[in-house]
């Protein structure tokens, strides 16, 4: 498949509420439309992960982030502007749908995509392919490592369990895996008053 065909097929699956296995600027991830409750629940099923654990989402830019959190702390804007490495920011005040809702609303994150304290972790990927995917989708994309919960995170496509590959609706061919570093992103939690907590360096 040509790159544009791969992108088109990934978008079709995501828009129809499906799940994908795809490369990010860190590691290979499991993804779905973060506003679709059923799709997000399916990600937890694939990973065999407790739904009390939060997920990381991808957004194409801060404008998209602003649609899904009540307020972007100014410190987060500064961090994004100077960032040159994969960085996930945990924002307070995620805008989420009602817990247990089956139907999605593109202007509300699925309840399972948000942490119990109402915060949400979002990364703006450095990888152009990922940014294009999220931009064309028009809403945040779930990005959680492609492994069974508790098992090692696969750093390359060849390390992803066949069980995971078989469970998703579309697998992005590894030929587009050009910028994945194989390393997890830095995680920072920010507060509205400018507080910063380093969760992972």
C-alpha positions as CSV (number, residue, x, y, z in Angstrom):
1,X,0.0,0.0,0.0
2,X,1.1,3.6,-0.7
3,X,1.5,5.9,2.3
4,X,-1.6,7.9,1.3
5,X,-3.6,4.6,1.0
6,X,-2.4,3.5,4.5
7,X,-3.5,6.8,6.0
8,X,-6.8,6.6,4.3
9,X,-7.5,3.1,5.5
10,X,-6.4,3.9,9.1
11,X,-8.8,6.9,9.0
12,X,-11.7,4.8,7.7
13,X,-11.3,2.3,10.5
14,X,-11.0,4.9,13.2
15,X,-14.1,6.8,11.9
16,X,-16.1,3.6,12.0
17,X,-15.1,3.0,15.6
18,X,-12.4,0.5,15.0
19,X,-8.9,0.0,16.5
20,X,-5.5,0.3,14.9
21,X,-1.9,-0.8,15.6
22,X,0.4,2.0,14.4
23,X,3.8,3.6,14.9
24,X,4.2,6.8,17.0
25,X,7.3,8.9,17.8
26,X,7.9,6.8,20.8
27,X,6.8,3.1,20.5
28,X,4.2,1.2,18.5
29,X,0.7,2.0,19.9
30,X,-2.8,0.8,20.0
31,X,-5.2,3.5,18.9
32,X,-8.8,4.5,18.4
33,X,-10.9,7.6,18.4
34,X,-10.7,8.9,21.9
35,X,-14.2,10.3,21.8
36,X,-15.7,6.9,21.0
37,X,-16.6,5.1,24.3
38,X,-17.0,1.6,22.7
39,X,-13.7,1.9,20.8
40,X,-11.8,3.0,24.0
41,X,-13.4,0.1,25.9
42,X,-12.1,-2.2,23.2
43,X,-8.6,-0.9,23.7
44,X,-8.8,-1.9,27.4
45,X,-10.1,-5.3,26.4
46,X,-7.2,-5.9,23.9
47,X,-4.6,-4.9,26.5
48,X,-6.4,-6.9,29.3
49,X,-6.0,-3.7,31.4
50,X,-8.0,-2.5,34.3
51,X,-10.2,0.5,33.2
52,X,-9.0,2.4,36.3
53,X,-5.7,3.1,34.5
54,X,-5.5,6.2,32.4
55,X,-4.5,6.4,28.7
56,X,-2.3,8.7,26.7
57,X,-3.9,10.6,23.8
58,X,-2.4,12.3,20.8
59,X,-3.4,15.7,19.5
60,X,-2.1,17.4,16.4
61,X,-1.6,20.8,18.1
62,X,-2.6,22.9,21.1
63,X,-5.7,24.1,19.3
64,X,-7.0,20.5,19.4
65,X,-5.9,20.1,23.1
66,X,-7.9,23.3,23.9
67,X,-11.2,21.7,22.7
68,X,-10.9,18.8,25.2
69,X,-9.6,20.5,28.4
70,X,-11.3,23.3,30.3
71,X,-8.1,25.4,30.4
72,X,-4.6,25.1,29.2
73,X,-2.1,26.3,31.8
74,X,0.3,28.9,30.4
75,X,3.2,26.8,31.5
76,X,2.0,24.0,29.2
77,X,2.1,26.4,26.2
78,X,5.7,27.3,27.1
79,X,6.6,23.6,27.4
80,X,5.1,22.7,24.0
81,X,6.8,25.7,22.3
82,X,10.3,24.7,23.4
83,X,9.8,20.9,23.2
84,X,12.1,18.9,20.9
85,X,11.5,15.4,22.3
86,X,8.4,13.3,22.9
87,X,6.6,14.8,25.9
88,X,3.2,13.9,27.4
89,X,1.5,16.6,29.4
90,X,-1.2,15.7,31.9
91,X,-3.8,18.5,31.9
92,X,-6.4,19.1,34.6
93,X,-10.1,19.4,33.7
94,X,-10.6,17.1,30.8
95,X,-13.9,17.5,29.0
96,X,-15.4,14.0,29.1
97,X,-18.7,12.4,28.4
98,X,-20.8,10.6,31.0
99,X,-19.3,7.4,32.5
100,X,-20.9,4.3,31.0
101,X,-22.2,6.2,27.9
102,X,-22.2,4.0,24.8
103,X,-22.6,6.7,22.2
104,X,-19.7,9.2,21.6
105,X,-19.8,12.9,21.1
106,X,-16.8,14.3,19.1
107,X,-16.6,17.2,21.5
108,X,-16.2,15.1,24.6
109,X,-13.6,12.5,25.4
110,X,-14.8,9.0,26.3
111,X,-15.0,8.7,30.1
112,X,-12.5,5.8,30.0
113,X,-9.9,8.0,28.3
114,X,-9.8,10.3,31.3
115,X,-8.1,9.6,34.7
116,X,-10.1,9.2,37.8
117,X,-9.1,12.7,39.0
118,X,-10.4,14.3,35.8
119,X,-7.0,14.8,34.2
120,X,-5.9,13.6,30.8
121,X,-2.4,12.9,29.3
122,X,-2.0,14.3,25.8
123,X,1.1,14.4,23.6
124,X,1.6,16.3,20.4
125,X,3.6,13.8,18.3
126,X,6.8,14.9,16.6
127,X,6.3,12.2,13.9
128,X,4.7,13.8,10.8
129,X,2.7,10.7,9.9
130,X,1.1,10.6,13.4
131,X,0.2,14.3,13.3
132,X,-1.4,14.0,9.9
133,X,-3.4,11.0,11.1
134,X,-4.7,12.9,14.1
135,X,-5.3,16.1,12.1
136,X,-7.4,14.4,9.5
137,X,-9.3,12.4,12.1
138,X,-10.2,15.8,13.7
139,X,-10.1,14.6,17.3
140,X,-7.7,13.0,19.7
141,X,-6.3,9.5,19.1
142,X,-5.7,7.0,21.9
143,X,-2.0,6.0,22.0
144,X,-1.2,3.2,24.5
145,X,1.7,0.8,24.1
146,X,1.0,-2.3,22.0
147,X,1.3,-4.9,24.8
148,X,-0.7,-6.9,27.2
149,X,-0.9,-5.1,30.5
150,X,2.0,-6.0,32.7
151,X,4.1,-7.4,29.9
152,X,7.2,-5.6,28.5
153,X,6.5,-2.7,26.1
154,X,7.6,-3.8,22.5
155,X,10.1,-1.3,21.1
156,X,9.8,-2.5,17.5
157,X,7.0,-4.0,15.4
158,X,8.7,-7.4,15.4
159,X,8.3,-7.5,19.2
160,X,4.6,-7.0,19.2
161,X,2.7,-10.1,20.3
162,X,0.7,-11.8,17.5
163,X,-2.3,-11.7,19.9
164,X,-2.3,-7.9,19.7
165,X,-1.9,-7.9,15.9
166,X,-4.8,-10.2,15.5
167,X,-7.1,-8.3,17.9
168,X,-7.1,-4.9,16.1
169,X,-9.1,-3.9,13.0
170,X,-6.1,-2.5,11.0
171,X,-2.4,-2.9,11.3
172,X,-0.3,-0.1,9.8
173,X,2.4,-1.7,7.8
174,X,5.8,-1.4,9.5
175,X,7.2,0.3,6.4
176,X,6.0,3.6,7.8
177,X,8.0,3.0,11.0
178,X,10.7,5.6,10.3
179,X,10.7,7.9,13.3
180,X,9.7,5.6,16.3
181,X,12.5,5.9,18.9
182,X,11.5,2.9,20.9
183,X,11.6,5.0,24.0
184,X,8.8,6.2,26.2
185,X,8.0,9.9,26.4
186,X,8.7,12.2,29.2
187,X,5.5,12.8,31.3
188,X,4.8,16.1,33.1
189,X,1.7,17.0,35.1
190,X,0.8,20.7,35.1
191,X,-1.4,22.8,37.3
192,X,-3.4,25.9,36.5
193,X,-1.1,27.9,38.8
194,X,2.0,26.9,36.9
195,X,2.9,23.9,39.0
196,X,4.9,21.1,37.3
197,X,5.3,17.6,38.6
198,X,7.7,15.3,36.8
199,X,6.0,11.9,36.5
200,X,8.6,10.3,34.2
201,X,11.9,11.8,32.9
